[in-house]
Amino acid sequence: MASNERIRKYLDAGTVLGQVSRGRAEEIVRELVNAGDIQRGQAQEWVDNLVERSHKSSEQVLELVRHEVASQLEKIDPRSLESLANQVAEVLKKSAKAGRSATMDVTTRAGKAAKGATNKAGQTAKGVTAQASKAAKDVTAQAGKTATRARDAASKVAPSRLPGIKPSSSSSKADAKKSHNKKVTEANDSAAKKAAS
């Protein structure tokens, strides 16, 4: 009795959810054979029976669904169905229009934001350029003042104290002084250029 109850559960489980494939039916029957509920000689008969029963159950469910759908469709008034279709079409038109409007609005805002950011970046760049230019002018002016001071200090130094300048006779002292001043000026100009760069 207990084994018949187990077989019934297997059969019901196989047919409740729809059509059972032959592979699944063979698997169920194999479990029943292993459990000793049915004999091996009856296995093929049980598989065929399970597949046939499952197929009939599926057809019954399908027929029931067809009947219910047909019954519900008969209750629908064609005019109300057409009215409903028109309402749905109107809603779709309105939603499409709202979508286009929202997209245009977002695009316009994004364009304005991008233009504002570009303008602000340009103003910032102009400010930085002006500051850099002013700083460069200040450094150049400071370097020029430093070079002038260095030139003045160098011109006061005696030629014999400067490296690379030999004292000369009294007749060529004026020439030596000119040569010395020229070298000092060149050295100071070179120093000023290095300081400016």
C-alpha positions as CSV (number, residue, x, y, z in Angstrom):
1,M,0.0,0.0,0.0
2,A,2.8,2.4,0.9
3,S,4.5,1.7,-2.4
4,N,1.3,2.5,-4.4
5,E,1.1,5.8,-2.5
6,R,4.7,6.6,-3.5
7,I,4.0,5.7,-7.1
8,R,0.9,8.0,-7.1
9,K,3.0,10.9,-5.8
10,Y,5.6,10.4,-8.5
11,L,2.9,10.3,-11.2
12,D,1.2,13.4,-9.8
13,A,4.4,15.3,-9.6
14,G,5.2,14.5,-13.1
15,T,1.9,15.6,-14.5
16,V,1.1,18.7,-12.4
17,L,3.6,21.0,-14.0
18,G,2.9,20.0,-17.6
19,Q,4.2,17.5,-20.1
20,V,7.0,15.2,-18.8
21,S,9.8,14.4,-21.2
22,R,10.6,10.8,-22.0
23,G,14.0,11.3,-20.3
24,R,12.4,12.6,-17.1
25,A,9.9,9.7,-17.1
26,E,12.7,7.2,-17.5
27,E,14.5,8.8,-14.5
28,I,11.3,8.6,-12.3
29,V,10.7,5.0,-13.3
30,R,14.4,4.1,-12.6
31,E,14.0,5.6,-9.1
32,L,10.9,3.5,-8.5
33,V,12.7,0.3,-9.8
34,N,15.7,1.0,-7.5
35,A,13.4,1.5,-4.5
36,G,11.8,-1.9,-5.3
37,D,8.3,-0.4,-6.0
38,I,8.1,-1.8,-9.5
39,Q,9.8,-4.6,-11.4
40,R,12.4,-4.1,-14.1
41,G,10.2,-5.9,-16.7
42,Q,7.4,-3.3,-16.1
43,A,9.8,-0.3,-16.4
44,Q,9.2,0.4,-20.2
45,E,5.4,0.1,-19.7
46,W,5.5,2.6,-16.8
47,V,7.6,5.1,-18.8
48,D,5.2,4.9,-21.8
49,N,2.2,5.3,-19.4
50,L,3.8,8.3,-17.6
51,V,4.6,10.1,-20.9
52,E,1.1,9.4,-22.3
53,R,-0.6,10.5,-19.1
54,S,1.5,13.7,-18.9
55,H,0.7,14.5,-22.6
56,K,-3.1,14.1,-21.9
57,S,-2.9,16.4,-18.9
58,S,-1.1,19.0,-20.9
59,E,-3.7,18.9,-23.6
60,Q,-6.5,19.2,-21.0
61,V,-4.8,22.3,-19.5
62,L,-4.3,23.8,-22.9
63,E,-8.0,23.2,-23.8
64,L,-9.1,24.8,-20.6
65,V,-7.0,27.9,-21.2
66,R,-8.3,28.2,-24.8
67,H,-11.9,27.9,-23.6
68,E,-11.4,30.6,-20.9
69,V,-9.6,33.0,-23.3
70,A,-12.4,32.6,-25.9
71,S,-15.0,33.1,-23.2
72,Q,-13.4,36.3,-22.0
73,L,-13.0,37.7,-25.5
74,E,-16.7,37.2,-26.2
75,K,-17.5,39.5,-23.2
76,I,-15.4,42.4,-24.6
77,D,-17.3,45.0,-26.6
78,P,-15.5,45.8,-29.9
79,R,-16.2,49.5,-29.5
80,S,-14.8,49.7,-26.0
81,L,-11.8,47.8,-27.2
82,E,-11.3,50.3,-30.0
83,S,-11.8,53.2,-27.5
84,L,-9.2,51.6,-25.2
85,A,-6.7,51.3,-28.1
86,N,-7.2,55.0,-28.9
87,Q,-6.6,55.9,-25.3
88,V,-3.4,53.9,-25.2
89,A,-2.3,55.5,-28.4
90,E,-3.0,59.0,-27.0
91,V,-1.0,58.2,-23.8
92,L,1.9,57.0,-25.9
93,K,1.9,60.2,-28.0
94,K,1.9,62.3,-24.9
95,S,4.7,60.4,-23.3
96,A,6.8,60.6,-26.5
97,K,6.2,64.4,-26.6
98,A,7.1,64.7,-22.9
99,G,10.3,62.6,-23.6
100,R,11.3,64.8,-26.5
101,S,10.7,68.0,-24.5
102,A,12.7,66.7,-21.5
103,T,15.5,65.7,-23.8
104,M,15.6,69.1,-25.5
105,D,15.5,70.8,-22.0
106,V,18.4,68.8,-20.7
107,T,20.4,69.4,-23.9
108,T,19.9,73.1,-23.7
109,R,20.9,73.2,-20.0
110,A,24.0,71.1,-20.8
111,G,25.0,73.5,-23.6
112,K,24.6,76.5,-21.3
113,A,26.6,74.9,-18.6
114,A,29.4,73.9,-21.1
115,K,29.5,77.5,-22.4
116,G,29.7,79.0,-18.9
117,A,32.5,76.6,-18.0
118,T,34.4,77.5,-21.2
119,N,34.0,81.2,-20.4
120,K,35.2,80.8,-16.8
121,A,38.2,78.8,-18.0
122,G,39.1,81.5,-20.5
123,Q,38.9,84.2,-17.8
124,T,41.0,82.2,-15.4
125,A,43.6,81.6,-18.2
126,K,43.7,85.4,-19.0
127,G,44.2,86.2,-15.3
128,V,47.0,83.6,-15.0
129,T,48.7,85.0,-18.1
130,A,48.5,88.5,-16.8
131,Q,50.0,87.5,-13.5
132,A,52.8,85.6,-15.2
133,S,53.5,88.5,-17.5
134,K,53.7,90.9,-14.5
135,A,55.9,88.6,-12.6
136,A,58.2,88.3,-15.6
137,K,58.4,92.0,-16.0
138,D,59.2,92.4,-12.3
139,V,62.0,89.8,-12.4
140,T,63.4,91.4,-15.5
141,A,63.4,94.9,-13.9
142,Q,65.0,93.5,-10.7
143,A,67.6,91.7,-12.8
144,G,68.4,94.9,-14.6
145,K,68.8,96.8,-11.4
146,T,71.0,94.1,-10.0
147,A,73.1,94.2,-13.2
148,T,73.5,98.0,-13.0
149,R,74.6,97.8,-9.4
150,A,77.0,95.0,-10.2
151,R,78.4,97.1,-13.2
152,D,78.8,100.2,-11.0
153,A,80.6,98.1,-8.3
154,A,82.8,96.5,-10.8
155,S,83.8,99.8,-12.4
156,K,85.1,101.0,-9.0
157,V,87.4,98.0,-8.6
158,A,91.0,98.5,-9.7
159,P,92.0,96.7,-12.9
160,S,94.8,94.9,-11.1
161,R,92.3,93.2,-8.7
162,L,90.1,91.7,-11.5
163,P,91.1,88.3,-12.6
164,G,92.4,88.1,-16.2
165,I,93.4,91.8,-16.4
166,K,97.1,92.6,-16.1
167,P,98.3,96.0,-15.1
168,S,99.8,98.0,-18.0
169,S,102.1,100.9,-18.5
170,S,100.9,104.5,-17.9
171,S,100.5,105.2,-21.6
172,S,98.1,102.3,-22.1
173,K,96.2,102.7,-18.8
174,A,93.4,104.4,-20.6
175,D,93.2,101.6,-23.1
176,A,93.4,99.1,-20.3
177,K,90.6,100.8,-18.4
178,K,88.4,100.8,-21.5
179,S,89.1,97.1,-22.0
180,H,88.4,96.4,-18.4
181,N,85.1,98.3,-18.4
182,K,84.1,96.5,-21.6
183,K,84.8,93.0,-20.0
184,V,83.0,94.0,-16.8
185,T,80.0,95.2,-18.8
186,E,79.9,92.0,-20.8
187,A,80.1,89.9,-17.6
188,N,77.4,91.9,-16.0
189,D,75.2,91.6,-19.1
190,S,75.7,87.9,-19.1
191,A,74.8,87.7,-15.4
192,A,71.7,89.8,-16.1
193,K,70.6,87.5,-18.9
194,K,71.0,84.5,-16.7
195,A,69.1,86.0,-13.9
196,A,66.2,87.0,-16.3
197,S,65.9,83.5,-17.7
